[in-house]
Amino acid sequence: MSESVFHQFMRAESEELEQSLIAKINSGGYSAFYEWIEDFRDGLKIYSEDRIPHYQRKLARARELFPEPQRLSPSWSGIWDEFELIFACKNEVLAAIPEDKREGEWQILLDNPYSHQQVVCYPGLSFLEAAYLYGYFQRELKPNEVLRLQKIAELISVNGRKDLSLLPEA
């Protein structure tokens, strides 16, 4: 299996190689750019501290190479701003929570205490996934909404039971 254009881009050290990869994306049009953007998003989900300078450089370079992604699709008009916000917010989380406290299950909660809407919860996340979502949801966070990144300290979980005869007698 060949390496994706995104992974080649992330390893590219020379401008010439970057330009050839960008030419490949441009010739592939919408679908090639979509794949590249989704791979970039996946990279933002999994990087950790040791990769911050690299991702910062490559994110800035991607904006330079594709200054108007909305030419391929209007839905990408703010993609670089979105990625930069996610990157900045995730880096805040990485700086705030020491590595030795990151193991275990994490969750993201979205709540508006002044609304009758239900709390939205994304449970069962790794630390890096939760840190990514913490940045992702900040872009459209409303003034009264609260975004929480939480580590699960204790957890009891059960799946629904079809056979009620397995329940203990009261």
C-alpha positions as CSV (number, residue, x, y, z in Angstrom):
1,M,0.0,0.0,0.0
2,S,1.4,3.4,-0.9
3,E,1.8,6.2,1.6
4,S,-0.8,8.9,1.5
5,V,0.0,12.3,0.1
6,F,-0.6,13.8,3.6
7,H,2.1,11.5,5.2
8,Q,4.5,12.4,2.3
9,F,3.7,16.1,2.9
10,M,4.4,15.7,6.6
11,R,7.8,14.1,5.9
12,A,8.7,16.5,3.0
13,E,11.7,18.7,3.9
14,S,12.2,20.4,0.6
15,E,9.9,22.9,-1.1
16,E,10.3,21.0,-4.4
17,L,8.8,17.9,-2.9
18,E,6.0,19.8,-1.2
19,Q,5.2,21.5,-4.6
20,S,5.1,18.1,-6.4
21,L,2.7,16.8,-3.7
22,I,0.5,19.9,-4.0
23,A,0.5,19.5,-7.8
24,K,-0.7,15.9,-7.2
25,I,-3.5,17.2,-5.0
26,N,-4.5,19.9,-7.4
27,S,-4.6,17.4,-10.3
28,G,-6.8,15.1,-8.2
29,G,-9.3,18.0,-7.5
30,Y,-12.0,17.8,-4.9
31,S,-11.5,14.2,-3.9
32,A,-7.7,14.4,-3.5
33,F,-8.0,17.6,-1.4
34,Y,-10.8,16.0,0.7
35,E,-8.6,13.0,1.4
36,W,-5.6,15.3,2.3
37,I,-7.8,17.4,4.6
38,E,-9.2,14.3,6.4
39,D,-5.8,12.9,6.8
40,F,-4.7,16.3,8.2
41,R,-7.6,16.2,10.7
42,D,-6.6,12.7,11.7
43,G,-3.1,13.9,12.3
44,L,-4.4,16.7,14.5
45,K,-6.2,14.1,16.6
46,I,-3.1,12.0,17.4
47,Y,-0.1,14.2,17.6
48,S,1.4,14.9,21.1
49,E,3.9,17.4,22.5
50,D,6.9,16.2,20.6
51,R,5.2,16.9,17.3
52,I,3.9,20.4,18.1
53,P,6.6,22.4,16.3
54,H,6.3,20.1,13.3
55,Y,2.5,20.4,13.0
56,Q,2.8,24.2,13.6
57,R,5.2,24.4,10.6
58,K,3.2,22.1,8.4
59,L,-0.1,23.8,9.2
60,A,1.4,27.2,8.3
61,R,2.8,25.7,5.1
62,A,-0.5,24.2,4.1
63,R,-2.2,27.6,4.4
64,E,0.5,29.1,2.2
65,L,0.2,26.3,-0.4
66,F,-3.7,26.4,-0.4
67,P,-4.6,29.9,0.5
68,E,-8.1,29.6,-1.0
69,P,-9.4,26.1,-0.3
70,Q,-12.9,27.3,-0.9
71,R,-12.1,27.2,-4.7
72,L,-12.5,23.4,-4.4
73,S,-15.5,23.6,-2.1
74,P,-17.2,26.4,-0.3
75,S,-17.3,24.2,2.9
76,W,-13.5,24.6,3.2
77,S,-13.5,28.4,3.4
78,G,-12.5,28.4,7.1
79,I,-10.6,25.1,7.2
80,W,-7.2,26.6,8.1
81,D,-8.8,28.8,10.9
82,E,-10.6,25.7,12.2
83,F,-7.4,23.6,12.2
84,E,-5.4,26.4,13.8
85,L,-8.0,26.8,16.6
86,I,-8.0,23.1,17.2
87,F,-4.2,23.1,17.2
88,A,-4.0,26.0,19.7
89,C,-6.7,24.6,22.1
90,K,-5.2,21.1,22.0
91,N,-1.8,22.5,22.8
92,E,-3.3,24.3,25.8
93,V,-4.6,21.0,27.1
94,L,-1.3,19.3,26.4
95,A,0.4,22.0,28.5
96,A,-2.2,21.9,31.3
97,I,-2.3,18.1,31.9
98,P,0.9,16.3,32.7
99,E,1.7,13.1,30.8
100,D,1.5,11.0,33.9
101,K,-2.2,12.0,34.4
102,R,-3.4,11.2,30.9
103,E,-4.0,7.4,31.0
104,G,-7.6,6.2,31.2
105,E,-10.9,7.2,29.8
106,W,-11.8,10.8,29.0
107,Q,-15.0,12.5,28.0
108,I,-16.2,15.8,26.5
109,L,-19.3,17.5,27.8
110,L,-21.2,20.3,26.2
111,D,-23.9,22.0,28.3
112,N,-25.9,25.2,28.3
113,P,-27.2,25.7,31.8
114,Y,-29.6,28.4,30.6
115,S,-31.2,26.1,28.0
116,H,-33.6,23.2,28.1
117,Q,-31.4,21.3,25.6
118,Q,-29.8,18.1,26.8
119,V,-26.2,17.8,27.8
120,V,-24.1,16.3,25.0
121,C,-21.5,13.8,26.1
122,Y,-18.7,12.1,24.1
123,P,-17.5,9.3,26.5
124,G,-14.9,6.6,26.1
125,L,-12.1,8.8,24.6
126,S,-8.4,8.6,24.8
127,F,-6.7,11.7,26.2
128,L,-5.5,12.8,22.7
129,E,-8.9,12.3,21.2
130,A,-10.5,14.3,24.0
131,A,-7.9,17.1,23.6
132,Y,-8.7,17.3,19.9
133,L,-12.5,17.5,20.5
134,Y,-11.9,20.1,23.1
135,G,-10.4,22.3,20.4
136,Y,-12.9,21.2,17.7
137,F,-16.0,22.3,19.7
138,Q,-14.6,25.6,20.7
139,R,-15.1,27.1,17.3
140,E,-18.9,27.2,17.5
141,L,-19.3,27.4,21.3
142,K,-22.1,29.8,22.2
143,P,-21.7,32.4,24.9
144,N,-23.7,30.5,27.5
145,E,-22.4,27.0,26.6
146,V,-19.9,25.2,28.8
147,L,-17.3,22.8,27.3
148,R,-15.7,20.3,29.7
149,L,-12.9,17.9,29.2
150,Q,-13.0,15.4,32.0
151,K,-11.1,12.3,33.1
152,I,-13.3,9.5,34.3
153,A,-12.1,8.5,37.7
154,E,-14.5,5.7,38.5
155,L,-16.8,4.0,36.0
156,I,-19.5,1.3,36.2
157,S,-21.0,0.5,32.8
158,V,-23.7,-1.9,31.7
159,N,-25.3,-2.8,28.4
160,G,-29.0,-3.2,28.2
161,R,-30.3,-6.6,29.2
162,K,-32.9,-8.5,27.1
163,D,-33.4,-11.3,29.7
164,L,-34.9,-9.7,32.8
165,S,-34.8,-13.1,34.5
166,L,-31.1,-12.5,35.1
167,L,-31.7,-9.6,37.4
168,P,-31.4,-10.3,41.1
169,E,-34.7,-10.6,43.0
170,A,-35.8,-7.6,45.0
